[in-house]
Amino acid sequence: MRLEMKRTLEHIEYDEQTKRLAAFAKALAHPTRIEILKLLEGQSCCFTGDLVDVLPLAQSTVSQHLNELKKAGLIQGELKPPKIKYCINKKNWEEAKKLFANFFDK
């Protein structure tokens, strides 16, 4: 079966689930972020410094990856001066798993 391509200059409107899936996929597009999620999933929470001790990266690099995961809603941070404690955002984590499962099952 051959798909017929139609070019258009019109804006394509995507449904909310597609947008959420794309945001989660973008956040997962770096191996370090996947490692961070694996580490966080195995414990209730941890501080940035704990991740820096485990990952062979500068604190600024780890912080950038944490910010991307937080922006996508996969993790949440709580300020505990002078540190930030991070943990999995359970609601969004479950949503991401369901969206990916539905995407790959189609």
MODELLER restraints for C-alpha pairs under 7 A, 6 or more apart:
rsr = mdl.restraints
at = mdl.atoms
rsr.add(forms.Gaussian(group=physical.xy_distance, feature=features.Distance(at['CA:21:A'], at['CA:96:A']), mean=6.78, stdev=0.5))
rsr.add(forms.Gaussian(group=physical.xy_distance, feature=features.Distance(at['CA:21:A'], at['CA:99:A']), mean=6.16, stdev=0.5))
rsr.add(forms.Gaussian(group=physical.xy_distance, feature=features.Distance(at['CA:21:A'], at['CA:100:A']), mean=7.00, stdev=0.5))
rsr.add(forms.Gaussian(group=physical.xy_distance, feature=features.Distance(at['CA:23:A'], at['CA:72:A']), mean=5.88, stdev=0.5))
rsr.add(forms.Gaussian(group=physical.xy_distance, feature=features.Distance(at['CA:24:A'], at['CA:72:A']), mean=5.97, stdev=0.5))
rsr.add(forms.Gaussian(group=physical.xy_distance, feature=features.Distance(at['CA:24:A'], at['CA:96:A']), mean=6.56, stdev=0.5))
rsr.add(forms.Gaussian(group=physical.xy_distance, feature=features.Distance(at['CA:27:A'], at['CA:68:A']), mean=6.01, stdev=0.5))
rsr.add(forms.Gaussian(group=physical.xy_distance, feature=features.Distance(at['CA:27:A'], at['CA:69:A']), mean=5.59, stdev=0.5))
rsr.add(forms.Gaussian(group=physical.xy_distance, feature=features.Distance(at['CA:27:A'], at['CA:72:A']), mean=6.22, stdev=0.5))
rsr.add(forms.Gaussian(group=physical.xy_distance, feature=features.Distance(at['CA:28:A'], at['CA:34:A']), mean=5.96, stdev=0.5))
rsr.add(forms.Gaussian(group=physical.xy_distance, feature=features.Distance(at['CA:33:A'], at['CA:65:A']), mean=5.99, stdev=0.5))
rsr.add(forms.Gaussian(group=physical.xy_distance, feature=features.Distance(at['CA:40:A'], at['CA:87:A']), mean=5.91, stdev=0.5))
rsr.add(forms.Gaussian(group=physical.xy_distance, feature=features.Distance(at['CA:40:A'], at['CA:88:A']), mean=6.20, stdev=0.5))
rsr.add(forms.Gaussian(group=physical.xy_distance, feature=features.Distance(at['CA:41:A'], at['CA:88:A']), mean=6.41, stdev=0.5))
rsr.add(forms.Gaussian(group=physical.xy_distance, feature=features.Distance(at['CA:44:A'], at['CA:87:A']), mean=6.29, stdev=0.5))
rsr.add(forms.Gaussian(group=physical.xy_distance, feature=features.Distance(at['CA:45:A'], at['CA:85:A']), mean=6.46, stdev=0.5))
rsr.add(forms.Gaussian(group=physical.xy_distance, feature=features.Distance(at['CA:45:A'], at['CA:86:A']), mean=5.44, stdev=0.5))
rsr.add(forms.Gaussian(group=physical.xy_distance, feature=features.Distance(at['CA:45:A'], at['CA:87:A']), mean=4.39, stdev=0.5))
rsr.add(forms.Gaussian(group=physical.xy_distance, feature=features.Distance(at['CA:46:A'], at['CA:85:A']), mean=5.38, stdev=0.5))
rsr.add(forms.Gaussian(group=physical.xy_distance, feature=features.Distance(at['CA:46:A'], at['CA:86:A']), mean=5.45, stdev=0.5))
rsr.add(forms.Gaussian(group=physical.xy_distance, feature=features.Distance(at['CA:46:A'], at['CA:87:A']), mean=6.60, stdev=0.5))
rsr.add(forms.Gaussian(group=physical.xy_distance, feature=features.Distance(at['CA:47:A'], at['CA:83:A']), mean=6.69, stdev=0.5))
rsr.add(forms.Gaussian(group=physical.xy_distance, feature=features.Distance(at['CA:47:A'], at['CA:84:A']), mean=5.71, stdev=0.5))
rsr.add(forms.Gaussian(group=physical.xy_distance, feature=features.Distance(at['CA:47:A'], at['CA:85:A']), mean=4.37, stdev=0.5))
rsr.add(forms.Gaussian(group=physical.xy_distance, feature=features.Distance(at['CA:47:A'], at['CA:86:A']), mean=5.98, stdev=0.5))
rsr.add(forms.Gaussian(group=physical.xy_distance, feature=features.Distance(at['CA:48:A'], at['CA:84:A']), mean=6.36, stdev=0.5))
rsr.add(forms.Gaussian(group=physical.xy_distance, feature=features.Distance(at['CA:48:A'], at['CA:85:A']), mean=6.75, stdev=0.5))
rsr.add(forms.Gaussian(group=physical.xy_distance, feature=features.Distance(at['CA:52:A'], at['CA:58:A']), mean=6.83, stdev=0.5))
rsr.add(forms.Gaussian(group=physical.xy_distance, feature=features.Distance(at['CA:52:A'], at['CA:59:A']), mean=5.79, stdev=0.5))
rsr.add(forms.Gaussian(group=physical.xy_distance, feature=features.Distance(at['CA:52:A'], at['CA:62:A']), mean=6.69, stdev=0.5))
rsr.add(forms.Gaussian(group=physical.xy_distance, feature=features.Distance(at['CA:69:A'], at['CA:75:A']), mean=5.88, stdev=0.5))
rsr.add(forms.Gaussian(group=physical.xy_distance, feature=features.Distance(at['CA:70:A'], at['CA:76:A']), mean=5.74, stdev=0.5))
rsr.add(forms.Gaussian(group=physical.xy_distance, feature=features.Distance(at['CA:73:A'], at['CA:89:A']), mean=6.74, stdev=0.5))
rsr.add(forms.Gaussian(group=physical.xy_distance, feature=features.Distance(at['CA:73:A'], at['CA:92:A']), mean=6.28, stdev=0.5))
rsr.add(forms.Gaussian(group=physical.xy_distance, feature=features.Distance(at['CA:74:A'], at['CA:88:A']), mean=6.12, stdev=0.5))
rsr.add(forms.Gaussian(group=physical.xy_distance, feature=features.Distance(at['CA:74:A'], at['CA:89:A']), mean=5.34, stdev=0.5))
rsr.add(forms.Gaussian(group=physical.xy_distance, feature=features.Distance(at['CA:74:A'], at['CA:92:A']), mean=5.76, stdev=0.5))
rsr.add(forms.Gaussian(group=physical.xy_distance, feature=features.Distance(at['CA:74:A'], at['CA:93:A']), mean=5.64, stdev=0.5))
rsr.add(forms.Gaussian(group=physical.xy_distance, feature=features.Distance(at['CA:75:A'], at['CA:86:A']), mean=6.68, stdev=0.5))
rsr.add(forms.Gaussian(group=physical.xy_distance, feature=features.Distance(at['CA:75:A'], at['CA:87:A']), mean=5.55, stdev=0.5))
rsr.add(forms.Gaussian(group=physical.xy_distance, feature=features.Distance(at['CA:75:A'], at['CA:88:A']), mean=4.33, stdev=0.5))
rsr.add(forms.Gaussian(group=physical.xy_distance, feature=features.Distance(at['CA:75:A'], at['CA:89:A']), mean=4.60, stdev=0.5))
rsr.add(forms.Gaussian(group=physical.xy_distance, feature=features.Distance(at['CA:76:A'], at['CA:86:A']), mean=5.64, stdev=0.5))
rsr.add(forms.Gaussian(group=physical.xy_distance, feature=features.Distance(at['CA:76:A'], at['CA:87:A']), mean=5.64, stdev=0.5))
rsr.add(forms.Gaussian(group=physical.xy_distance, feature=features.Distance(at['CA:76:A'], at['CA:88:A']), mean=6.26, stdev=0.5))
rsr.add(forms.Gaussian(group=physical.xy_distance, feature=features.Distance(at['CA:76:A'], at['CA:89:A']), mean=5.62, stdev=0.5))
rsr.add(forms.Gaussian(group=physical.xy_distance, feature=features.Distance(at['CA:77:A'], at['CA:84:A']), mean=6.17, stdev=0.5))
rsr.add(forms.Gaussian(group=physical.xy_distance, feature=features.Distance(at['CA:77:A'], at['CA:85:A']), mean=5.46, stdev=0.5))
rsr.add(forms.Gaussian(group=physical.xy_distance, feature=features.Distance(at['CA:77:A'], at['CA:86:A']), mean=4.38, stdev=0.5))
rsr.add(forms.Gaussian(group=physical.xy_distance, feature=features.Distance(at['CA:77:A'], at['CA:87:A']), mean=6.61, stdev=0.5))
rsr.add(forms.Gaussian(group=physical.xy_distance, feature=features.Distance(at['CA:78:A'], at['CA:84:A']), mean=5.56, stdev=0.5))
rsr.add(forms.Gaussian(group=physical.xy_distance, feature=features.Distance(at['CA:78:A'], at['CA:85:A']), mean=5.12, stdev=0.5))
rsr.add(forms.Gaussian(group=physical.xy_distance, feature=features.Distance(at['CA:78:A'], at['CA:86:A']), mean=6.41, stdev=0.5))
rsr.add(forms.Gaussian(group=physical.xy_distance, feature=features.Distance(at['CA:79:A'], at['CA:85:A']), mean=6.33, stdev=0.5))
